[in-house]
Amino acid sequence: MGKRTVREPSRMQSREMFNRVAHRYDFLNRVLSCGIDIMWRRRLASFLSPREGQYVLDLATGTGDQVLGLFHAGSPVQSAVGMDVADKMLQTARRKILNAGLSQAIALVIGTATRIPSKDRVFDAVTISFGIRNVVDVSQSLKESYRVLKPGGGFLVLEFSLPQNRMIGGIYLLYLRHVLPWVGALISGDGFAYRYLNETIETFPYGEAFCRLLRLAGFTHVFSRPLAFGIATVYHGRKVS
């Protein structure tokens, strides 16, 4: 599907890039995904352990959609921390959390997934949605997530992937390479950000390749669940001890 023809972009400027697009980020997510991203985040939350009273860390929390999505009706989550490197994204998240009446349950902090400002074995679960492909060192971020999890805790990742069906994959790549960057640049005023999006999607390991990275980081009970014909995938790993 042409994956090898796309250069892998640097992640070093991701903080500045997300701060630039923070004011239009949520609107563009809804437009570019036709609102399906909301259902994907709910799907990730459905893989949480049913054990009640959980304390969860949401990495690359951005404008807070995923961390808010953990607090659905009947959720096992009692409290959470949302962490991101982009302060302007967190400003939006803070407003949304306040409007949802969850300021006492959700704390927001600035931090990076490669160096989580937390003690060992603190969280019952760690989640990250559409953020793992943006970190500078993926293997290090997986090790850090493993470190801060309690024994028995779960690690959940929601990330874009590439459909394996040739016809669907071809249509998706056409959209990813030509439609998405144009619409994203038009609405956000930042052409780089949405070229970066398609480049990171096409060059990031997905499916079994990403599952191998989870196992190398120490996770067990590793599996993946493709969503929407493989446009996105939920990954699960568990820390046994």
Secondary structure, 3 states (H helix, E strand, C coil): CCHHHCCCCCCCCHHHHHHHHHHHHHHHHHHHHCCHHHHHHHHHHCCCCCCCCEEEEEECCCCCHHHHHCCCCCCCEEEEEEEECCHHHHHHHHHHHHHCCCCCCEEEEECECCECCCCCCCEEEEEEECCHHHCCCHHHHHHHHHHHEEEEEEEEEEEECCCCCHHHHHHHHHHHHHHHHHHHHHHHCCHHHHHHHHHHHHHCCCCHHHHHHHHHCCCEEEEEEEEHHHCEEEEEEECCC
